[in-house]
Amino acid sequence: MLRSWYAAPVGSRFSFTDEALANLRVYDVTSGEVWEALHGTHRVIRHLGEDLTVVYAANRRGRRLAVLLAEADGTDHDWDVLSARELSDVEAKRYDEAVRRTRR
C-alpha cells in the first residue's frame, strides 16, 4: 500500500511503500521522524545519481537521520522514501559542521 504525504511549502510529495515502512522499522525510525527531517530547516542534500538522493537532517527532537529517496517515475517533486536510519558518529559530525557553516 502506498502512503503519501504532501508538503505544501515546497510542493513535494513523499510516498512510503510497505517495503519502505518495513525498512524504517529495521532501523527503528518512524515515518513521522522522516517527515519531520524532510521538512526541517537544516537539511544537507546529496545527489547519488540521476534519480537517487540522500537527505541528512534532524527531526524535532534532534535525532539526526539519513533519508534515502528515489524520484518517483521521473516526476518532479514526487519522491519515494526508500529507507532512513540514524546517522553514524562520523556522519553526525559532518552534518553538524555543514549546518554550522550555513548558519554563518
Secondary structure, DSSP 8 states (H G I E B T S, - for coil): --EEEEETTTTEEEEE-HHHHHHHHHTT--HHHHHHHHTSS-EEEEE-SSSEEEEEEE-TT--EEEEEEEEGGG-TTEEEEEEEEE--HHHHHHHHHHHHHHH-
